[in-house]
Amino acid sequence: MKMKMKMKMKMKMNTKFAKKYGVKILPFKKLPAPARYAIIHYMAIDGEAWDVSDQLAESFAKGHKMIAKSKGSYDKVRKLHKEAVIKSLKFYTEKYGDRKFGYGLIPTKAFVKEIWDRDDGVKDWKMDGMTFKEYQEWYFKEGASMPNHPKTNRWSCILSSFDFEVLEDGWHRFHSYVMRGDKTIPCVHYA
């Protein structure tokens, strides 16, 4: 006789954090489009875990040519990829539509506190006596070029699957939303 063993999985800290603020589990196809754009960008471009749509493949080829011929900056290539992500929404929704993700709006103050209290990536600044505001000023001054993040149709930040970090992707978006004074920050997590 086979025995079925049930193993209770320990809920990740970021999932608990999201759940505390009412983040709901939804299939990819039911997420708002800007949340899907963030996931597509991360999974198909940065993480290379999802298939590449024809539109993205085309933008990669154009982007490589632009850089090779020195006719474009990285910002122009980033814009090209972003446009391809938006055009690819149908492809990714059909292919990955039933995958589950958590989605919701987290109060900005709670998000800042969670990152400042728990994320290993900012621990050194905090231990050096910096405030979050000082750390953020450093981030804007010394960090990579900061793309423009709109006030509407905001792409989500992606919560990490690991307990040592809060964000897996979306640091520029996060800092932009905080600096602008947004009351909430859209987020997604893997369910």
N, C-alpha and C positions, 0 to 999 in steps of 0.2 A: 504494500500500500504506500502510495506516495503521500508525503506530508507536505502540505502547503505552509510555507513560512511567510508570515507577513512581517516586513521590515518597515518600521516607521522611520521615514526620512526626517532628519532634522531640518527645520525650515531655516533657510539662509537669512542672515541678518538684513539684507537689503529687501528681501521679500516681506519680512516682518515690518520693516520700516514703511514700505509701500502700502501694505495692508492696513497699517495704523491710520493712514490718511485716505482710505477708501478706494484704493486702486482696484479696479475690476479686471477679472480674467476674461479675455475675449479672443475669438479667432482673428487672425491677421486681417481677413477680409472685412471685419466689422470695426477695425481701428480707424480713427480719423486719418485722412490722407497724409497730413504732415507727420504723424507718428509712423506710418508705413514708409514714407520717404526716408526717415532717419534709419529705420531698420534695413531697408534696401541698400542704402549707402554703406552702412556698416557691414552687412552680410555679403554683399556682392562686390564691393570695391575694397574696403579696408580689410575685412576679415576673410574674403575670398571663400566663404563657406557655401554660398548659393550660386547657382548657375548665372551666367552673364547673359543678359538680353541682347538682342541685335543692336538696339539703340546704344547700350553701354559699350558694346564691342566697337561700334563705330566711333563713339566719343573717345575711347582709349586710343584708337588709331590716329584720330585727328590730333589729340592731345600730344602724343609722342612726336608727331610731325611738327607741331607748333614749337615744342621745346627743342627738338633737334635743329630746326631752322632758326631758332632764337627769335621767333615772331610772336611769342606769347609768354606771359608770366605765368607763374603757378596759379595766380588768382584767376586768370582767364581760363586755364585748363580746369580748375575747380568749378567754375561757372558752367563750362561745357558738360562736365560730368553731372552736375546738379540738374541741368536741363534734361539730360538723358535719363536720370533717375525718375523724374516727373513723367516723362513720356513712357517709361517702362512700367508704370503702375499696374496696368491691366495684366501684363505678362506675369508679374510677381504675385498679384492677387489671385490669378488663376492657378499658378503653380504652388504657392505656399499658403493659400487662403485659409486652410483649416488649422494651421499651426497656432498654438495658443501663446498669448502674451498678456502680461499685466499692463494696464494703461490707466493713467489718471493724472490729476493736477495736484502737486504737492506744494504746500505753502513755502514760499521762498525762505522765510526765516528758519523753518524746520529743516529745509534742505541744507542751508548754510551750516547750521548747528551740527547736523549729522556728518557732513564732510569734515568740518573743523575738529569735531570730537573723535572721529573714528577712522578716517582715511589715511592709510600709511603714506600716500603720496604727498601729503601736506604736513606730516608729523614734524619734519625738520624745521619748518618755518615757525610752527607753533612752539617747539622746544627752544628756538632761538629768541623767543619773546615777542614775535610779531603778532599783530592782530590780524584778523581775517581781512580787514580793509587794506592793511599794508601788503599782505600777501597778494591780494587781488590787484593792487596797483602795480606790484612787481610783475604779475602775470601779463597785464596789458602792455607794460613797457618792454619786458624782456621776452615774452612768449612769441610764438610764431605769428605771422600776419593774421589779423583778426578779420574774418569775413563779416559782412553786414548781415545781421540777423533781424528779420522783420518783426514788427509788433504783432502782426496777425499771421495766422497759419504757421505758428512756431513749430519747428521740428522738435521732437522729444529728445531728452537726454536718455541714455540707456544705462540702467542700473547694472552693476556688475554681478556676475554669478559667484564671485569670490568675496569672502568676508573681510579681507584686508583692504579692500577699496570700495568706495561707494559708486563711483561712475566707471563704466567700462568705455563709454564713448559719449562725446558731447560736452567736453570741458569748455570749448570756446562758446558753445551755446549757453551753457550754465553761467559762465562769467558774464556774458553779454546780458542775459536776462536779469541777473543780480544787479549789475552795474546800472542798468536802465531803470531798476526799481519795480520790476514786475512783481505782482503780489503772489503769483503761483508759477510753478515751472512744470511743463508737461514732461512725463517720464514714461518709459516702458521698461519691462523686465521680462526675462524668459520665464515661461510658466511650465 
